[in-house]
């Protein structure tokens, strides 16, 4: 079953809808967003020069930095009185990326998310425990709005507070759950230590997981432990939030809602468009967004695209699960963190140097971020209380700026190994720690 007829259009119908929407989007950005007018003019391109979908490769890319440079509303194509929702992510230099939605955009978002729920078999008879973070992050409210649209009883439990989540799960008899894959496993672990019988105490049949990478093994484990179908959800705030793509019951590949989000795979080094089946960086152009239309957004996510038919009957192209990132962004329990953000926070603190090392590890099923930071020679203090308070203040600043808990270790000057070439700032041990 599909939610919308656009999920199973024939190739010609889809292409003509995409092209019509692309033209509207190009006219919109050219006339309403000075950033795009300038970029197009520099390349000598007018919207009318784009005569086919393939011509999209003539258009310039948009990068995360472009959103930051135009903070907060510089890339919006509507007046503020049209905006009904604002979300935002943490920023590299204190400047977050800000995304806005008109009523129409909210409608598109809840529609694509309703497609996701339909893929997982949800109907108005279901009860959904939404264990995804609410707030500026697009996850929680992205799921929530679509659940209300489908008249699903939604429990806005947000993330964290594991014992309470388990209590709700049992007593409120949720049939479906959302969250990050790592939180799903963490919950299962706590359920076991707290003496729950997962099979008897809970009523879940399906889970919707995303916001961070999960290996095939991890997904299978979650399905097995909870006894549920695993629907993978992919998305990013700059494009809309969750709901850009999701997996159906017939395969682990994710159908991309390409009637709204036009996908391309490029070579991240040359920018050249790659053929179907080849891995590269996913680039997305929004086809129906009003508030923040984006042309050829470089997601940084590495995947491949296939147009082979799927047993479910949807004709939408599919991407494989994200296999990595083209840049150095870390995804920590669903929260995006760039090493440069960490360095920015550290650069404003007295008593430490900028010789540091970031270590990402697994603690149980959750991600843990640790930072070893060299103390400044002058502050090298024997006073444990002073050091403890410095450490706490750094941890506090990290939480305020990056929205994650970081475990800080202050180490002696010159104790972090220097490398001859590029400094090794990040050690990601999560793959080897994987359970
Ligand atoms: O993570 C939106 C989302 C919320 C998706 C809930 C799914 C579920 P951002 O915070 O902007 O938005 O982060 C986007 O997270 O570029 C990927 O690197 C990563 N990501 C998102 N979904 C997946 C996934 C939300 N299924 C960034 N697998 C993206 C791997 C994912 N990585």
Boltz pocket constraint, residues with backbone or C-beta under 6 A from the ligand:
constraints:
  - pocket:
      binder: B
      contacts: [[A, 89], [A, 132], [A, 137], [A, 138], [A, 139], [A, 140], [A, 179], [A, 209], [A, 210], [A, 211], [A, 212], [A, 213], [A, 214], [A, 232], [A, 233], [A, 234], [A, 235], [A, 236], [A, 237], [A, 238], [A, 241], [A, 242], [A, 243], [A, 299], [A, 300], [A, 301], [A, 321], [A, 322], [A, 325], [A, 331], [A, 334], [A, 335], [A, 336]]
      max_distance: 6.0
